Amino acid sequence: MESLTPLLAILCPAIAAPLVLLSRNHPNIREGWTIAAGITMFALVLSMGPEVLKGDVIRFSMFHTMFKNIDFAFKVDAFGLIFAITTSSLWILVSLYSIGYMRSLKEHAQTRYFFAFCLAILGAIGVALSANLLTMFVFFEIITVSTYPLVIHEQTPEALGGGHKYFAYLMPAGAFLLFGVVATYYLTGTTDFTPGGIKALATASPVAATVLFFCFLLGFMKAAWMPFHSWLPTAMVAPTPVSALLHAVAVVKAGVFGIVRMICYIFGVGLVDELGLWLILACIAGFTMIMGSFFAIAQDDIKKRLAYSTISQLSYVILGAAFLTKDGVMGAMLHIPFHAYMKITLFLCAGAILVGSGKRKISEMAGLGKTMPVTMIAFSIAAIGMAGLPPLCGFISKLYLCFGAWELHPPYGMIFLAVILISSLLDIIYFFPIIHTAFFREPEGGESANGGYKIKEAPIFMLVPLSITAAFSILFFIYPHTFYIIDLVKIAIGELFGGG
Amino acid sequence: MLLADQLPAIIVTVAMFFGFTILLVGYLNRRLAFWFSLIPNIAFLILSILTLRHVLTVGTIKYWQGGWRPPWGIEYVVDAMNAYLLVILFFIVVLIEIYSKRNVEKEIEARKHPTFYALVQLMVAGLAGITVTGDLFNMFVWLEIASLTAYALIAVAGGRALRASYNYVIMGSIGAVFYIFGVGWMYAATGTLNMADMRILLPVVYDSRLVQMAFAFIVVGIMIKAYIFPLHFWQPDAYTYAPSSISAMIASIHGKVMIYILIRLVYSVFTLEFIRHYIGLDLIICWVAAAGILAGSVFAIKQRNIKRMLAYSSVSQFGYILLGIGLSPLSPWGLVAVVAHILNHAVMKGCLFLAAGSFIHQEGKWDIRHFEGLSKRMPWASGAFAIAAISMIGIPPTAGFASKLFLILASLDAAQYPFVIILLLSGLLNLVYFWRVIDRMYFVRHEEPTEGGKERAGGLPISMTAPMMVLAALCIILGLFWLTDIPMPLINQILSDLSTGGRL
């Protein structure tokens, strides 16, 4: 179906960005634009749900490009809509949270911050809704560039160093991706996302297809798979809301989204299986899951620990896609929104702890459970979900991943099942100490140790969003049809594997 | 004869005529000199747009000077390629002249103003002459007019500019001699100077040593004039010390017209058949271009002076155009890249030089290390610089991205995979040296000097800001423009006019 809605959704942040700049002298109006754009965009994105649920695909072509068979076009299919819903719903919450966070800490350059945030969301939503690789690449690069000012927000030498590292990884990745896009076009004459893969690619030479596959994989370095992950912990110098939305949702999820798109919609499950690439990818993902968790255990800085946890969790998505089985891909697709909600809760809590108590180190968090109960309870909920325990949504996605592993050929199935379970165990190992320290340990030296700093809950602007995301993490378990998520995933799986 | 057929001749002669009028007017009233330069150029811009329209709708314009039929007389031939270049030429010139008014008032003493504008006008006339002519020797004449005026304009600033200009005079003259030698031998081999005529006569003598030598000499001559690596060494000094508006003009327009000579000779005189005849010649051109692309960027990384950095960046960017030429016998996308990058680079580099010029104009800052906090004090100029720099890096949706995309596609289409890697690498090198500037301007923490410590000059005059903003906006608009299929008629017309045999 042709419809303007995808374009309108993308226009929301695009229009909000200049408005934010224009009203730089009126903070309340400025943030008003962001919130208004966020709500409008979410409504628009959600309104496309029923249509997509009917199995229809909403298309909008902006213009024909100079290249034959490539339009600059948007396409809303079930999988894209999942990512779009995740991003747009969380943008509203994080914007609210940002207001509280930035104002409490009296951060400088807030206009630049909100401006760049709008552009980053523009990129993310564009990636979600684009109909072909070229369109996707354009938005991918917009994400990369627009998040730089957010990463280096503090403008300290450390932040600038982090920003440079960020570019040093992601810009070459962009070059690989561009090569992948053009090479795909050159090999097949199209770059459209096609459920089940582009037919012409299957007839291309296996060597070319393999090279292309790795170019794409390097191009999607935003997914932070090892050994190309170290930009992510470094980027944690950014303000917490940025880490939350961009490094748990928009940037990294765009990366894994791209990988799933590539496997299922460019190469096609059959071709990846035929070339034997799934095993390599699964090994990379498995390695990243385990090593990411180990690194996480070693971190004392809460944001760094969360960053390594993100690295580990992102590879669940990659692993699920690499299984190439119905349940595996389903788990991967489910893990994108579910992990987003849980991880954002954790990050928002980390930010609230920073604002409320000024603490970054886990070892110093003793007693916070009493002084900041709401924050710490939300944190605990999300942490339990992260480990894949019921009653949280992380359980559902991990369950499907396990089913996916089960369907594999004999030796691999067990191996990867073990990898998933070990990784989940490690998740518990690195999250449990935080909960334990916060709730069951008395602060050393009592209240006076804080240098007169009165520990209290963060402002309401911050508490509400993090409570909502925590609540949604449970809601998704109880009622996975929230925001059509599970229905959309089923439709996407139906498109890819046939049947229902 | 229709008026449209005479447009090229009108533009060139009247432009030339105004070169002298400005001098006369300038003696009467110095202020008038600027207006006598700007207004005719705006008129020429309109005329050149009409020319382009005529060429695209009706067909190639041919004008015989004095009614003498070619090959005896001098013929002006305007097809899609040079009509397109003519529009770019006058468009950029008009913008830079608007910018230059206040800049020149500050950088150059008042008594020199009439001569300055007269020289600019003559240079523009020379460039327009090169663009429209269909005669090899006439092209040399215009080339010398454009070059001599450029030497003088670079020297206007005095001081170190004199030495830079002197270097340029020597190198430029050597280049001109190479060119005229080549033309001389071609004449000896074919007995004609008219391009269209020569094209017909040339295939018989493809294997003659004379023609081979002529080709080599002409290419070397143009390489010097268009500062293509490794013959670029006169250029960084010239760009650095010339008045800002002249740097901008030479970087965005002068070099383009020089490389147009190469394009015209390769496609319309020697033709791609000649290139294909000597197997490997196209690849030699490609590799020279590739070396330039990388070397220019590497040199640029080392620079601290913003204008010098931009100068080396131009060396690199001209490699892009040359690479497009080298790839065009193998893929039609090569020529598309050339066509697109001529415009894109003119816009991007023009914008960068104007912004750099305004930093120098306003704050006297040319050293990148002193750029901290510039974005606060000069938001518009910094913004223009940032957009153009992002475009140079080739991030979508900007003009530079389109150029890069076409070139990569051309390399793949031609099965010349190493160039894909070189192009992608070059984008990253651009990132290194441009992002360093953006970082300084926007992101490095900077303590504002206390109020009153330094007198704050009033903002940049609108006449300087506006042209920059137009160019910066164009960086993005063109990026989208080249992605759409709107320019397809133009490109197909250029492809068929240059008879590459390819169509998209």
Interface residues (C-beta under 8 A of the other chain):
Chain A: F63 H64 T65 M66 F67 K68 F72 F137 V138 E141 I142 T144 V145 P149 I152 Q155 T156 L160 G163 F167 M171 P172 G174 A175 F176 L178 F179 V182 A183 Y185 Y186
Chain B: V336 I390 I395 P396 P397 F401 K404 L405 I408 L409 L412 D413 V420 L424 L425 G427 L428 L431 W435 D439 Y442 F443 V444 R445 W482 L483 T484 D485 P487 M488 I491 L504
